[in-house]
C-alpha cells in the first residue's frame, strides 16, 4: 500500500519536472496542479513551491494571500526557503500588512535553518535595527 507521504513525494516530483521542463515540456499550470496535490498531502517542499508560484503569478493567478497561506504552512514545518519568502511577504506587505518585526522573525528562522538569502538580508540591516524576540 502506498503511503500518503509517498504519494506527496511522487506528486511533488512530477510537479518539479513540469516546472523545470525535465523530460517534459515546461508547463507551470501542470506544475501547480501537481504541487497542490502534494501540498494538500502535507509536503512542505510542495507548499513552498505552490506558494512561490502564487506569489509570482507563474502558472496560476497571482494571489498574495494564498501565497502567504502556503508559504506559512511550509515555513511552520521548518522549510528554510519558505521561511525566507514569508519574511519577504511581511517586509513588503504582500498578502499581509507590512510587519517588520514578523519579517525579521521569519528571516531569522530561515537563517538559522541555513538559508543564505535570509542571512544576507539580516546582514544588510543597519546595526541595532534587528532584534529577535522570544
C-alpha positions in Angstrom: 0.0 0.0 0.0 1.3 3.5 -0.9 1.5 5.9 2.0 0.3 9.5 2.0 3.9 10.6 2.2 4.9 8.5 -0.9 2.0 10.0 -2.9 3.0 13.5 -1.8 6.6 12.9 -2.8 5.6 11.5 -6.2 3.2 14.4 -7.0 5.9 16.9 -5.9 8.5 15.2 -8.2 6.1 15.3 -11.2 5.3 19.0 -10.5 9.0 19.7 -10.3 9.6 18.1 -13.7 6.9 20.2 -15.2 8.3 23.4 -13.6 11.8 22.7 -14.8 11.0 21.1 -18.1 12.8 17.9 -17.1 11.8 15.3 -19.7 8.6 17.1 -20.4 7.6 20.5 -21.9 7.7 23.2 -19.3 4.2 23.7 -18.1 3.8 25.8 -15.0 0.0 25.3 -14.8 0.6 21.5 -14.6 3.4 22.0 -12.1 1.0 24.0 -9.9 -1.7 21.2 -10.1 0.8 18.5 -9.0 2.3 20.8 -6.3 -1.2 21.4 -5.0 -1.9 17.6 -4.8 1.4 17.2 -2.8 0.8 20.3 -0.7 -2.6 19.1 0.4 -0.9 15.9 1.5 1.5 17.9 3.7 4.6 18.2 1.6 6.5 21.3 2.8 8.5 21.4 -0.5 5.3 21.5 -2.5 3.7 24.0 -0.2 6.7 26.3 -0.7 6.7 25.8 -4.5 2.9 26.4 -4.8 3.2 29.5 -2.5 6.0 30.8 -4.7 4.0 30.3 -7.9 1.1 32.2 -6.4 3.4 35.0 -5.2 4.8 35.4 -8.7 1.8 34.5 -10.8 3.5 31.8 -12.6 1.2 29.0 -13.9 -1.6 30.4 -11.6 -3.2 33.7 -11.0 -1.1 35.9 -8.7 -2.7 35.7 -5.3 -0.6 37.1 -2.4 -3.0 36.0 0.3 -2.9 32.4 -1.0 0.8 32.6 -1.4 1.2 33.6 2.3 -1.0 30.7 3.3 1.0 28.1 1.5 4.4 29.7 2.5 3.3 29.8 6.1 2.3 26.1 6.0 5.8 25.2 4.7 7.6 27.7 7.0 5.9 26.3 10.1 7.2 22.8 9.1 10.8 24.2 9.0 11.2 24.8 5.3 14.0 27.4 5.2 13.3 28.9 1.8 9.6 29.2 2.7 10.6 31.0 5.9 12.7 33.4 3.9 9.9 34.0 1.4 7.3 34.5 4.1 9.7 37.1 5.6 9.8 38.9 2.2 6.0 38.9 2.1 5.8 40.5 5.6 8.6 43.0 4.8 6.9 44.1 1.6 3.3 43.8 2.8 2.3 41.3 0.1 -0.8 39.3 1.2 -0.4 40.6 4.7 0.1 44.0 6.3 3.7 45.3 6.5 5.1 43.9 9.7 8.9 44.4 10.0 9.0 42.6 13.3 7.3 39.5 11.9 9.5 39.7 8.8 12.7 39.7 11.0 11.4 36.6 12.9 10.9 34.6 9.7 14.3 35.8 8.3 16.0 34.8 11.5 14.3 31.3 11.5 15.3 30.9 7.8 18.9 31.9 8.5 19.1 29.5 11.5 17.9 26.8 9.1 20.7 27.5 6.6 19.1 29.9 4.2 21.9 32.1 2.7 19.4 34.7 1.3 18.0 35.3 4.8 21.5 35.6 6.3 22.3 38.2 3.6 19.1 40.2 4.3 19.8 40.2 8.0 23.5 41.3 7.4 22.3 44.2 5.3 20.2 45.7 8.1 21.6 48.7 10.0 23.3 47.7 13.2 21.0 47.5 16.1 17.9 47.6 13.9 17.2 43.9 14.0 16.1 42.3 17.3 14.6 38.9 17.7 12.0 38.4 20.4 11.1 35.2 22.2 
